[in-house]
Amino acid sequence: MDRLPIELPTPKNPSPNDAAAVQELLGGKFGEMSTLMNYTYQSFNFRGRKKIRPFYDVISSIAGEEYGHIEVVAYTVNLLLTGASKRGFDPTTAPLADAVNARNTHHFIASGQAALPMDSMGHFWTGDNVFSSGNLKLDLLHNFFLECGARANKMRVYEMVSDPTARTMIGYLLVRGGLHVVAYAKALERLTGVEVTKLLPVPNLSNNAFPEARKFMENKLHLKLYTFSKDDYQQAGLIWNGTHPDDGQEVEVVFGSPEGFPAPDLEAEPQLNAPGDDEIDPEMFADIAKKLGIKL
């Protein structure tokens, strides 16, 4: 899908240091790279799938959503970096001079002033963060812990940045990540009989404390587990059912994906040679498009 799960507002001002902080939610130990890859490998490696299919369906459905979470965090970083250097074609004017004061100069040296798979200190994400033990109870317990750790980090980054772009994105992730916490808690309850949902919320702060999260909860996004497929993962509802521990509302499975919103169109940054193909004729595909009936 060439769409983001939410609509991102335009930042008030560029902020490379805010972008650096937000990077933790992308490539940190508890970031979206970790949640995606943990659940993806657990789904690939799942044994006994026919016998205990509902657990597989829940893990796979959540894995599908995490790709969109990586995307929305990356776009938030990119928007916060947009305008952080002086656009132009003359390198002698030192258009990147202010970048030496940025906490993460990788954004200007190793990329086109854009997101990278790294944490807030510039350490690149690593596969060492993937836990796929093969034991269902252990994997579910790990996933519950991972989502709780991710929730704590989101809250802290929210308190570090005040830009509406970052806070809107974090509010959304608090709601959807909170759903994943509850989903894994419910899965553990089905598997073991232990009332894991009584531990919630972890940390002990309601999403209602965050205005940007409240608006997504009003749209019931804390209740809907998406499968990202209309035909597959049909047994996810055997795990994701009953009431939500926060407000007692009935949860539901949505077979498919949210409609989404157009992703921001990032302008070229000539001073970074990004994309660096300024001589390309924008009409180069016009003739072919006309023959194929494609609207450019």
LUMVEX-613648 format. One record per atom (N, C-alpha, C, CB): x, z, y. Coordinates in steps of 0.2 Angstrom, whole numbers, padded with zeros to 4 digits, always signed. Glycine has a CB too. Layout:
BEGIN
XZY
...
This chain:
BEGIN
+0004+0000-0006
+0000+0000+0000
+0004+0000+0006
-0005+0006+0000
+0003-0005+0011
+0007-0005+0017
+0003-0001+0022
+0008-0013+0019
+0001+0005+0021
-0002+0009+0025
+0000+0017+0024
-0010+0009+0024
+0000+0020+0030
+0002+0028+0029
-0005+0032+0028
+0005+0030+0036
-0004+0038+0025
-0010+0042+0023
-0013+0044+0030
-0008+0047+0019
-0010+0045+0035
-0013+0047+0041
-0010+0043+0047
-0011+0055+0043
-0014+0044+0053
-0012+0040+0059
-0007+0045+0063
-0018+0038+0063
-0001+0042+0064
+0004+0046+0068
+0004+0045+0075
+0011+0045+0065
+0003+0050+0080
+0003+0049+0087
+0010+0047+0089
+0001+0055+0090
+0011+0044+0095
+0017+0043+0098
+0020+0049+0101
+0017+0037+0103
+0027+0050+0099
+0030+0056+0102
+0030+0056+0110
+0037+0056+0100
+0030+0062+0113
+0030+0062+0120
+0037+0060+0123
+0029+0069+0122
+0042+0062+0119
+0049+0060+0121
+0053+0060+0115
+0052+0066+0126
+0059+0055+0115
+0063+0055+0109
+0067+0062+0108
+0068+0049+0109
+0068+0063+0102
+0072+0070+0100
+0075+0069+0094
+0067+0076+0100
+0082+0067+0094
+0086+0067+0088
+0087+0073+0085
+0093+0064+0090
+0087+0079+0088
+0087+0085+0085
+0081+0087+0081
+0089+0091+0090
+0075+0086+0084
+0069+0087+0081
+0069+0082+0074
+0063+0085+0085
+0071+0076+0075
+0072+0072+0069
+0076+0075+0064
+0074+0065+0071
+0081+0078+0066
+0086+0081+0061
+0083+0087+0057
+0092+0084+0064
+0079+0091+0061
+0075+0096+0057
+0070+0093+0053
+0072+0101+0063
+0066+0088+0055
+0061+0085+0050
+0064+0082+0044
+0057+0080+0054
+0070+0080+0044
+0074+0077+0038
+0074+0082+0032
+0081+0076+0040
+0073+0089+0034
+0073+0094+0028
+0067+0092+0024
+0073+0101+0031
+0062+0090+0027
+0055+0089+0023
+0056+0083+0019
+0049+0089+0028
+0061+0079+0021
+0061+0072+0017
+0066+0073+0011
+0064+0067+0022
+0073+0075+0013
+0078+0075+0008
+0081+0082+0007
+0083+0071+0010
+0077+0087+0009
+0080+0094+0007
+0078+0096+0000
+0077+0099+0012
+0081+0101-0003
+0079+0104-0009
+0072+0104-0011
+0083+0111-0011
+0068+0106-0006
+0061+0107-0007
+0057+0101-0003
+0058+0114-0005
+0060+0096-0002
+0057+0090+0002
+0053+0086-0002
+0063+0087+0006
+0051+0080+0001
+0046+0076-0003
+0050+0071-0008
+0043+0071+0002
+0056+0070-0007
+0060+0067-0012
+0060+0071-0018
+0068+0065-0009
+0061+0077-0018
+0061+0081-0024
+0055+0082-0027
+0064+0089-0022
+0049+0082-0023
+0043+0083-0027
+0041+0076-0030
+0037+0084-0022
+0043+0071-0027
+0041+0064-0030
+0045+0063-0036
+0043+0058-0025
+0052+0065-0036
+0056+0063-0042
+0055+0068-0048
+0063+0063-0040
+0053+0074-0046
+0052+0079-0051
+0046+0077-0055
+0051+0086-0048
+0040+0076-0052
+0034+0074-0055
+0034+0067-0058
+0028+0074-0050
+0038+0062-0055
+0039+0056-0058
+0042+0056-0065
+0043+0051-0053
+0048+0060-0065
+0052+0060-0072
+0048+0064-0077
+0058+0063-0070
+0044+0070-0074
+0040+0073-0079
+0035+0069-0082
+0037+0080-0076
+0032+0065-0078
+0027+0060-0081
+0030+0055-0086
+0023+0057-0075
+0036+0052-0084
+0039+0047-0088
+0041+0051-0095
+0045+0045-0085
+0043+0057-0095
+0046+0060-0100
+0041+0064-0104
+0051+0065-0098
+0034+0064-0102
+0029+0068-0105
+0028+0067-0113
+0022+0067-0101
+0029+0072-0117
+0028+0071-0124
+0021+0074-0126
+0033+0075-0128
+0018+0072-0131
+0011+0074-0133
+0006+0072-0128
+0011+0081-0134
+0006+0067-0125
+0002+0065-0120
-0005+0064-0122
+0004+0058-0117
-0006+0061-0128
-0013+0060-0131
-0017+0067-0132
-0013+0056-0137
-0013+0072-0134
-0016+0078-0136
-0018+0082-0130
-0011+0082-0140
-0014+0082-0125
-0015+0086-0119
-0015+0082-0112
-0010+0092-0118
-0019+0076-0113
-0019+0071-0108
-0021+0074-0101
-0024+0066-0110
-0025+0079-0100
-0027+0081-0093
-0021+0083-0089
-0032+0086-0094
-0016+0087-0092
-0010+0089-0089
-0006+0083-0086
-0006+0094-0093
-0005+0078-0091
-0002+0072-0089
-0005+0069-0083
-0001+0068-0095
-0011+0068-0083
-0015+0065-0078
-0014+0068-0071
-0023+0064-0080
-0014+0075-0071
-0013+0078-0065
-0006+0077-0062
-0015+0086-0066
-0001+0078-0066
+0006+0077-0064
+0007+0070-0061
+0011+0079-0070
+0004+0065-0065
+0005+0058-0063
+0001+0057-0056
+0003+0054-0068
-0005+0059-0055
-0008+0058-0049
-0005+0061-0043
-0015+0061-0050
-0002+0067-0044
+0002+0070-0038
+0008+0066-0037
+0003+0078-0040
+0011+0064-0042
+0017+0060-0041
+0016+0054-0037
+0020+0058-0048
+0010+0051-0038
+0008+0045-0035
+0007+0046-0027
+0002+0042-0037
+0005+0052-0026
+0004+0054-0019
+0010+0055-0015
-0001+0060-0018
+0015+0058-0019
+0021+0060-0015
+0025+0054-0012
+0026+0063-0020
+0024+0048-0015
+0027+0042-0012
+0025+0041-0005
+0026+0035-0016
+0018+0042-0004
+0016+0041+0003
+0018+0047+0008
+0008+0042+0003
+0020+0053+0005
+0022+0058+0009
+0030+0057+0011
+0022+0065+0005
+0034+0054+0007
+0040+0052+0009
+0040+0047+0015
+0044+0048+0003
+0035+0042+0014
+0034+0037+0019
+0032+0040+0026
+0029+0032+0017
+0027+0045+0026
+0025+0048+0032
+0030+0052+0036
+0019+0051+0031
+0034+0055+0032
+0040+0059+0035
+0045+0055+0037
+0043+0064+0029
+0047+0049+0034
+0052+0045+0036
+0049+0042+0043
+0053+0039+0031
+0043+0040+0043
+0041+0037+0050
+0041+0042+0055
+0034+0034+0049
+0039+0048+0054
+0040+0053+0059
+0047+0054+0062
+0038+0060+0056
+0052+0054+0057
+0059+0054+0059
+0060+0048+0064
+0064+0054+0053
+0058+0042+0061
+0060+0036+0065
+0056+0036+0072
+0057+0030+0061
+0050+0038+0073
+0047+0039+0079
+0051+0044+0084
+0040+0041+0078
+0053+0049+0081
+0057+0054+0085
+0063+0051+0087
+0058+0060+0081
+0066+0046+0084
+0073+0043+0086
+0072+0037+0090
+0076+0041+0079
+0066+0035+0091
+0065+0029+0095
+0066+0030+0102
+0058+0026+0093
+0070+0027+0105
+0071+0028+0112
+0077+0033+0114
+0065+0031+0116
+0080+0035+0108
+0086+0040+0109
+0092+0037+0111
+0087+0044+0102
+0093+0031+0111
+0099+0027+0114
+0096+0021+0118
+0103+0025+0108
+0101+0019+0122
+0100+0014+0127
+0100+0007+0124
+0105+0014+0133
+0094+0003+0124
+0093-0003+0121
+0097-0008+0125
+0086-0006+0120
+0101-0013+0121
+0105-0018+0125
+0109-0021+0120
+0108-0015+0131
+0113-0027+0122
+0117-0031+0118
+0124-0029+0120
+0116-0038+0119
+0126-0026+0125
+0133-0025+0128
+0136-0018+0125
+0133-0025+0135
+0140-0019+0120
+0143-0013+0117
+0148-0009+0122
+0147-0014+0111
+0150-0012+0127
+0155-0009+0131
+0152-0004+0136
+0158-0014+0136
+0145-0004+0136
+0142+0001+0140
+0141+0008+0137
+0135-0001+0143
+0143+0008+0131
+0142+0014+0126
+0135+0017+0126
+0147+0020+0129
+0131+0012+0123
+0124+0014+0123
+0122+0019+0118
+0120+0007+0121
+0127+0021+0114
+0126+0027+0109
+0129+0033+0111
+0128+0025+0102
+0131+0033+0118
+0135+0039+0120
+0132+0046+0119
+0136+0038+0128
+0125+0046+0120
+0121+0052+0119
+0121+0055+0112
+0114+0052+0122
+0122+0050+0107
+0122+0051+0100
+0127+0057+0098
+0123+0045+0096
+0133+0057+0101
+0138+0062+0099
+0135+0069+0100
+0144+0061+0104
+0130+0070+0104
+0127+0077+0105
+0121+0078+0100
+0124+0077+0112
+0120+0073+0096
+0114+0074+0091
+0117+0078+0085
+0112+0067+0089
+0113+0082+0082
+0115+0086+0077
+0116+0082+0070
+0110+0092+0075
+0113+0077+0070
+0114+0072+0064
+0116+0065+0066
+0108+0072+0059
+0123+0064+0067
+0125+0058+0069
+0124+0052+0064
+0132+0058+0072
+0123+0054+0058
+0121+0049+0052
+0116+0045+0055
+0119+0053+0046
+0111+0047+0058
+0105+0043+0061
+0108+0037+0065
+0100+0047+0065
+0113+0038+0068
+0116+0033+0073
+0122+0029+0070
+0118+0036+0079
+0125+0032+0065
+0131+0029+0062
+0129+0025+0055
+0137+0034+0061
+0125+0029+0051
+0124+0026+0044
+0118+0023+0043
+0124+0032+0039
+0114+0022+0049
+0107+0019+0048
+0106+0016+0055
+0101+0023+0046
+0100+0012+0056
+0098+0009+0062
+0094+0014+0066
+0094+0003+0061
+0097+0020+0067
+0093+0025+0071
+0087+0027+0067
+0092+0023+0078
+0087+0028+0061
+0081+0029+0056
+0083+0034+0051
+0080+0022+0053
+0077+0036+0047
+0078+0041+0042
+0082+0039+0036
+0071+0042+0039
+0085+0044+0033
+0089+0043+0027
+0087+0049+0022
+0097+0044+0029
+0089+0048+0016
+0087+0052+0011
+0092+0058+0011
+0087+0049+0004
+0091+0063+0016
+0096+0068+0017
+0092+0074+0020
+0102+0066+0021
+0095+0080+0020
+0092+0086+0022
+0093+0087+0030
+0094+0092+0019
+0092+0092+0033
+0092+0093+0040
+0100+0094+0042
+0089+0100+0042
+0104+0095+0037
+0111+0096+0039
+0115+0090+0037
+0114+0102+0036
+0112+0084+0035
+0115+0078+0033
+0118+0078+0026
+0121+0077+0038
+0116+0082+0022
+0118+0082+0015
+0113+0077+0011
+0118+0089+0012
+0116+0072+0008
+0111+0068+0005
+0108+0071-0001
+0115+0062+0002
+0101+0068-0002
+0097+0071-0008
+0101+0069-0014
+0090+0068-0008
+0100+0073-0019
+0103+0072-0026
+0099+0073-0032
+0110+0076-0027
+0100+0069-0037
+0096+0070-0043
+0097+0077-0046
+0098+0065-0048
+0102+0081-0044
+0102+0087-0047
+0096+0092-0045
+0108+0091-0044
+0092+0089-0040
+0086+0093-0038
+0080+0091-0043
+0084+0091-0031
+0081+0087-0048
+0076+0085-0053
+0076+0090-0059
+0076+0078-0055
+0070+0093-0060
+0069+0098-0066
+0064+0094-0070
+0067+0105-0063
+0066+0093-0076
+0061+0090-0081
+0063+0092-0088
+0061+0082-0081
+0061+0098-0090
+0063+0102-0096
+0060+0099-0102
+0062+0109-0095
+0054+0096-0101
+0051+0094-0107
+0046+0099-0110
+0055+0093-0113
+0046+0106-0108
+0042+0111-0109
+0036+0111-0104
+0045+0118-0110
+0030+0110-0106
+0025+0109-0101
+0024+0116-0097
+0018+0108-0105
+0024+0121-0100
+0023+0128-0096
+0028+0129-0091
+0022+0134-0101
+0034+0127-0093
+0040+0128-0089
+0040+0123-0083
+0047+0127-0093
+0038+0117-0085
+0038+0112-0079
+0032+0114-0074
+0037+0105-0082
+0027+0116-0077
+0021+0117-0072
+0023+0123-0068
+0015+0119-0076
+0026+0128-0071
+0029+0134-0067
+0034+0132-0062
+0032+0139-0072
+0038+0128-0064
+0043+0125-0059
+0040+0121-0053
+0048+0120-0062
+0035+0117-0055
+0031+0113-0050
+0027+0118-0045
+0026+0108-0053
+0024+0123-0047
+0021+0128-0043
+0026+0131-0038
+0018+0134-0047
+0032+0133-0041
+0037+0136-0037
+0040+0131-0031
+0043+0139-0041
+0041+0125-0034
+0043+0119-0029
+0038+0118-0023
+0044+0113-0033
+0032+0118-0025
+0027+0117-0020
+0026+0123-0015
+0020+0115-0023
+0027+0129-0017
+0027+0135-0013
+0033+0135-0009
+0027+0141-0017
+0039+0133-0011
+0045+0133-0007
+0044+0127-0002
+0051+0131-0012
+0041+0122-0004
+0040+0116+0001
+0036+0118+0007
+0037+0110-0002
+0031+0122+0005
+0026+0125+0010
+0029+0129+0015
+0020+0128+0006
+0034+0134+0012
+0037+0138+0017
+0042+0134+0022
+0042+0143+0013
+0045+0129+0019
+0049+0125+0024
+0045+0121+0029
+0053+0120+0019
+0039+0119+0027
+0035+0115+0032
+0033+0120+0037
+0029+0112+0028
+0031+0126+0036
+0030+0131+0041
+0035+0132+0046
+0027+0137+0038
+0041+0133+0043
+0047+0134+0047
+0049+0128+0052
+0053+0136+0043
+0049+0122+0049
+0050+0116+0053
+0045+0116+0059
+0050+0110+0049
+0038+0117+0057
+0033+0117+0062
+0035+0122+0068
+0026+0119+0059
+0037+0127+0066
+0039+0132+0071
+0045+0130+0075
+0040+0139+0068
+0049+0125+0073
+0055+0123+0076
+0054+0117+0081
+0060+0121+0071
+0049+0113+0079
+0047+0107+0083
+0040+0108+0087
+0048+0101+0079
+0039+0105+0093
+0033+0106+0096
+0030+0099+0097
+0034+0109+0103
+0034+0094+0095
+0031+0087+0097
+0025+0086+0092
+0036+0081+0095
+0020+0082+0095
+0013+0081+0092
+0014+0077+0086
+0008+0078+0096
+0019+0072+0086
+0020+0068+0080
+0022+0072+0074
+0025+0063+0081
+0027+0076+0075
+0030+0080+0069
+0024+0085+0067
+0036+0084+0072
+0021+0089+0072
+0016+0094+0070
+0010+0091+0067
+0014+0098+0076
+0008+0085+0068
+0002+0081+0065
+0004+0080+0058
+0000+0075+0069
+0010+0077+0057
+0013+0076+0050
+0013+0082+0046
+0020+0072+0050
+0016+0087+0049
+0017+0094+0045
+0010+0097+0043
+0021+0099+0049
+0005+0096+0048
-0001+0099+0047
-0004+0096+0041
-0006+0098+0053
-0004+0089+0040
-0006+0085+0035
-0003+0087+0028
-0005+0078+0036
+0004+0088+0028
+0008+0090+0022
+0006+0097+0020
+0015+0089+0023
+0005+0101+0025
+0003+0108+0023
-0004+0108+0019
+0002+0113+0029
-0009+0104+0021
-0015+0103+0018
-0014+0100+0011
-0020+0099+0022
-0011+0094+0011
-0010+0091+0004
-0005+0095+0000
-0008+0084+0005
+0000+0097+0002
+0005+0101-0002
+0001+0108-0004
+0011+0103+0002
-0003+0110+0000
-0007+0116-0002
-0012+0115-0008
-0011+0119+0003
-0015+0108-0008
-0019+0106-0014
-0014+0106-0020
-0022+0099-0012
-0008+0103-0019
-0004+0103-0025
-0002+0110-0028
+0002+0099-0024
-0001+0115-0024
+0000+0121-0026
-0006+0124-0030
+0001+0126-0020
-0012+0123-0028
-0018+0125-0031
-0019+0121-0038
-0024+0124-0027
-0017+0115-0038
-0018+0111-0044
-0013+0113-0049
-0016+0103-0042
-0007+0115-0048
-0002+0117-0053
-0004+0124-0055
+0005+0117-0050
-0007+0128-0050
-0010+0135-0052
-0015+0134-0057
-0012+0139-0046
-0020+0130-0056
-0026+0129-0060
-0023+0126-0067
-0031+0124-0057
-0018+0122-0067
-0016+0119-0073
-0012+0125-0077
-0010+0114-0072
-0009+0129-0074
-0006+0135-0078
-0011+0140-0080
-0001+0139-0073
-0017+0141-0076
-0022+0145-0079
-0025+0142-0085
-0027+0146-0073
-0027+0135-0085
-0029+0132-0091
-0025+0133-0097
-0031+0125-0090
-0018+0132-0096
-0014+0133-0101
-0012+0140-0104
-0007+0130-0099
-0012+0145-0099
-0010+0151-0101
-0015+0157-0101
-0004+0153-0097
-0021+0156-0097
-0026+0161-0096
-0024+0165-0090
-0027+0165-0102
-0018+0165-0087
-0015+0169-0082
-0018+0167-0075
-0007+0169-0081
-0021+0171-0071
-0025+0169-0065
-0019+0168-0060
-0030+0175-0063
-0016+0163-0060
-0011+0161-0055
-0013+0160-0048
-0007+0155-0057
-0020+0158-0047
-0022+0157-0041
-0023+0163-0037
-0029+0154-0041
-0023+0169-0040
-0023+0176-0036
-0017+0177-0032
-0024+0181-0041
-0011+0173-0034
-0005+0174-0030
-0005+0170-0023
+0001+0171-0034
-0010+0166-0022
-0010+0162-0017
-0014+0165-0011
-0014+0155-0018
-0012+0163-0004
-0007+0158-0003
+0000+0161-0003
-0008+0155+0004
+0005+0157-0004
+0012+0158-0004
+0015+0153+0000
+0016+0158-0011
+0019+0155+0006
+0019+0162+0009
+0012+0164+0011
+0023+0162+0015
+0011+0170+0013
+0005+0173+0014
+0002+0172+0021
+0005+0181+0013
+0001+0166+0022
-0002+0163+0029
-0006+0157+0027
+0004+0161+0034
-0012+0158+0030
-0017+0153+0029
-0016+0146+0033
-0024+0155+0030
-0017+0141+0030
-0017+0134+0034
-0021+0134+0040
-0019+0128+0029
-0026+0139+0040
-0030+0139+0046
-0026+0141+0053
-0036+0144+0045
-0020+0144+0052
-0016+0146+0057
-0013+0140+0061
-0011+0151+0055
-0014+0134+0058
-0010+0128+0061
-0016+0123+0063
-0006+0125+0055
-0017+0122+0070
-0022+0118+0072
-0022+0111+0069
-0022+0117+0079
-0016+0108+0068
-0016+0102+0065
-0018+0101+0058
-0009+0099+0066
-0017+0107+0054
-0020+0107+0047
-0027+0108+0047
-0016+0113+0044
-0030+0112+0052
-0037+0113+0052
-0041+0107+0052
-0039+0118+0058
-0039+0102+0056
-0043+0096+0057
-0043+0092+0050
-0040+0092+0062
-0038+0092+0046
-0038+0089+0040
-0042+0093+0035
-0031+0088+0037
-0042+0100+0035
-0047+0104+0031
-0054+0102+0032
-0045+0111+0031
-0056+0101+0039
-0062+0100+0041
-0065+0093+0037
-0063+0099+0048
-0060+0089+0036
-0062+0083+0033
-0061+0083+0025
-0057+0077+0035
-0060+0090+0023
-0060+0091+0016
-0054+0089+0012
-0067+0089+0012
-0049+0087+0015
-0043+0085+0012
-0040+0090+0008
-0038+0082+0017
-0041+0096+0008
-0039+0101+0004
-0042+0102-0003
-0039+0108+0007
-0048+0098-0003
-0052+0098-0009
-0051+0092-0014
-0059+0099-0007
-0048+0086-0011
-0049+0080-0015
-0042+0078-0018
-0051+0074-0010
-0042+0078-0025
-0036+0076-0028
-0037+0068-0030
-0035+0080-0035
-0032+0064-0027
-0033+0057-0028
-0029+0055-0034
-0030+0053-0021
-0031+0050-0038
-0028+0048-0043
-0023+0041-0042
-0032+0046-0049
-0025+0038-0036
-0022+0032-0034
-0022+0026-0039
-0014+0033-0033
-0028+0027-0043
-0030+0022-0048
-0037+0023-0050
-0025+0022-0055
-0041+0017-0049
-0048+0018-0051
-0049+0019-0058
-0052+0012-0048
-0045+0016-0062
-0046+0016-0070
-0042+0021-0074
-0044+0009-0072
-0036+0023-0071
-0032+0028-0075
-0033+0035-0073
-0024+0026-0074
-0029+0039-0077
-0029+0047-0075
-0036+0049-0075
-0026+0048-0069
-0041+0047-0080
-0048+0049-0080
-0049+0056-0081
-0052+0044-0084
-0044+0059-0085
-0045+0066-0087
-0042+0072-0082
-0042+0067-0094
-0040+0069-0076
-0038+0074-0071
-0043+0079-0069
-0035+0070-0065
-0049+0078-0070
-0055+0082-0068
-0055+0088-0073
-0061+0079-0067
-0052+0088-0078
-0053+0093-0083
-0048+0099-0081
-0051+0091-0090
-0044+0097-0076
-0039+0102-0073
-0042+0104-0066
-0032+0100-0073
-0043+0099-0062
-0045+0099-0055
-0052+0100-0055
-0042+0094-0051
-0055+0106-0056
-0062+0107-0055
-0063+0114-0053
-0066+0106-0062
-0069+0116-0052
-0071+0123-0050
-0070+0123-0042
-0066+0128-0053
-0068+0129-0040
-0068+0131-0032
-0061+0131-0030
-0072+0137-0031
-0060+0130-0023
-0054+0131-0020
-0053+0139-0019
-0053+0127-0014
-0047+0142-0020
-0047+0149-0019
-0047+0151-0012
-0040+0151-0022
-0045+0146-0007
-0045+0148+0000
-0052+0149+0003
-0042+0143+0004
-0057+0145+0001
-0063+0145+0005
-0069+0145+0000
-0064+0140+0010
-0068+0144-0007
-0073+0144-0012
-0077+0137-0012
-0078+0149-0010
-0075+0132-0009
-0078+0126-0009
-0076+0122-0016
-0077+0121-0003
-0081+0118-0018
-0080+0114-0024
-0074+0109-0023
-0086+0111-0027
-0070+0108-0028
-0065+0103-0027
-0067+0097-0031
-0058+0106-0030
-0064+0091-0029
-0066+0085-0033
-0060+0080-0034
-0071+0082-0028
-0061+0076-0039
-0056+0071-0040
-0059+0064-0037
-0055+0070-0048
-0055+0061-0034
-0056+0054-0031
-0052+0049-0035
-0055+0054-0023
-0056+0045-0039
-0052+0040-0043
-0051+0034-0038
-0057+0037-0049
-0045+0034-0036
-0042+0029-0031
-0038+0032-0026
-0048+0025-0027
-0037+0029-0020
-0033+0031-0015
-0036+0032-0008
-0026+0027-0014
-0034+0036-0003
-0037+0036+0003
-0036+0029+0007
-0034+0042+0008
-0040+0028+0012
-0040+0021+0015
-0033+0020+0019
-0045+0021+0020
-0031+0025+0022
-0024+0025+0025
-0025+0022+0032
-0019+0021+0021
-0019+0022+0036
-0019+0019+0042
-0012+0014+0043
-0018+0025+0048
-0013+0010+0048
-0007+0005+0049
-0001+0009+0051
-0008+0000+0054
+0005+0007+0048
+0011+0011+0050
+0014+0008+0056
+0017+0009+0044
+0017+0013+0060
+0020+0010+0067
+0025+0004+0066
+0024+0016+0070
+0024+0000+0071
+0029-0006+0071
+0035-0004+0075
+0025-0012+0073
+0040-0003+0072
+0046-0001+0075
+0050-0006+0078
+0051+0003+0070
+0051-0006+0085
+0055-0011+0089
+0062-0012+0086
+0054-0009+0096
+0065-0017+0088
+0072-0019+0086
+0076-0014+0091
+0074-0026+0087
+0082-0013+0088
+0087-0009+0092
+0093-0013+0093
+0088-0002+0089
+0094-0017+0098
+0100-0022+0098
+0106-0018+0098
+0099-0026+0104
+0107-0012+0101
+0113-0009+0102
+0115-0006+0095
+0112-0003+0107
+0111-0006+0090
+0113-0004+0083
+0113-0010+0079
+0108+0002+0081
+0112-0016+0081
+0111-0022+0077
+0106-0021+0072
+0118-0023+0074
+0100-0018+0074
+0095-0017+0069
+0089-0020+0072
+0094-0009+0068
+0086-0026+0069
+0089-0028+0062
+0095-0033+0062
+0083-0032+0059
+0097-0035+0068
+0103-0039+0069
+0102-0046+0068
+0108-0036+0065
+0096-0049+0068
+0096-0056+0067
+0092-0059+0073
+0092-0057+0060
+0095-0058+0078
+0091-0060+0085
+0091-0068+0085
+0095-0057+0090
+0095-0072+0082
+0094-0079+0082
+0089-0082+0078
+0101-0082+0081
+0086-0078+0074
+0080-0081+0069
+0075-0083+0074
+0078-0076+0064
+0072-0089+0072
+0067-0092+0076
+0060-0089+0073
+0067-0100+0075
+0056-0086+0077
+0050-0083+0075
+0045-0088+0072
+0047-0079+0080
+0046-0094+0073
+0042-0099+0071
+0044-0102+0064
+0041-0105+0076
+0050-0100+0062
+0053-0103+0056
+0048-0103+0050
+0059-0099+0054
+0044-0099+0049
+0039-0099+0044
+0032-0102+0045
+0038-0092+0041
+0032-0104+0052
+0025-0107+0054
+0023-0113+0050
+0026-0109+0061
+0027-0118+0048
+0025-0124+0045
+0023-0122+0038
+0030-0129+0044
+0027-0118+0034
+0025-0116+0027
+0019-0112+0027
+0031-0111+0024
+0018-0107+0032
+0012-0103+0033
+0006-0107+0034
+0012-0098+0038
+0006-0112+0038
+0001-0117+0039
-0002-0120+0032
+0002-0122+0044
+0003-0123+0028
+0002-0126+0022
-0001-0121+0017
+0008-0129+0019
+0001-0115+0017
-0002-0110+0012
-0008-0107+0015
+0003-0105+0011
-0010-0108+0021
-0016-0105+0024
-0015-0097+0025
-0021-0105+0019
-0008-0095+0027
-0007-0088+0028
-0007-0088+0036
+0000-0086+0025
-0010-0082+0038
-0010-0081+0046
-0004-0077+0047
-0017-0078+0047
+0000-0079+0052
+0006-0075+0054
+0004-0070+0060
+0011-0080+0056
